[in-house]
Amino acid sequence: MATAINIPQLGMSMERGTLVEWFVADGDTVNEGQVIYLLETDKVENEIESPVSGVIHLSGVEGEEYDVGTKIAEID
């Protein structure tokens, strides 16, 4: 079963975040706890870790701003 990777809500007032950089490529095998992307909010930048191990399929684009909860990748 695939696991969706969504933009997390990192603070109570956070509504949007910018996907600054992917640290993995589409089709890479990732491990649970591995940092997979950098997310920027209006206050800070955060390295976001993979919640599971598997093969990642990217859909989010670097430099784009997304609403909290938007799916930006999937891990099989």
N, C-alpha and C positions, 0 to 999 in steps of 0.2 A: 504494500500500500504506500502511495506517495505522501510525503509530508510537505505541505505548503510553507514557503518562507514568506512571511508578510512583514511589512514595515511595523515595528513595535512602537508602542506608546511608552516613551522613556520618562515622561513627566506628566503630571496631571493636566497641564495646559497645552501639551504638545498635540498639534493637529496634523502637521506635515513634517516631512524630513527629506533631505536630499541624499540620494545614493551617490556618494563621492567617488568610490572606487571599489571594484570587485577585486578580491585577492585570490580568486580562483577563476578558471575558465569553464565555459560551457562543456559539459561532459566529463569534468574532472571527478575523481573519487575524493570525497571529503570524509573526515572523521568527526564524530560528536565532540564538541568543544573547540574545534578548529575555527579560527577567525576566518570568515568568508567575505565580509564587506565592511566598508566604512560608511557610517551614517552621520550626517550633519544636521543638527537642529539649529534653531535660532540662538541657542546658548552654548552648545558643546559639540564635539565630534566623538562618536563612540564606535569601537570595533565590535561587530556583532558576530557571535559564534553560531556554528551549526548546532541545531538541537538533536540531530541524529547523524548516523553514518550512512553513506550511500553515494550514488551518482547524482550530481547536481545539474539541473537544466535551468539556465538563466533566462529571464524574460525582462527584468528591469534594466534600464539603460543608465550608464554612468552620467552624472551631471543633471539628471532629471529629478524633479521634486514630486513626491508621492504622498497621498493622504495616509494616515495611520490605518493599518489593516489591509492595504493594497498588497496583492500577491506579486512578488518580484522574482521568485524562483520556486523550484520544486525539487525535492530530493527523493529518488526512488531507492 
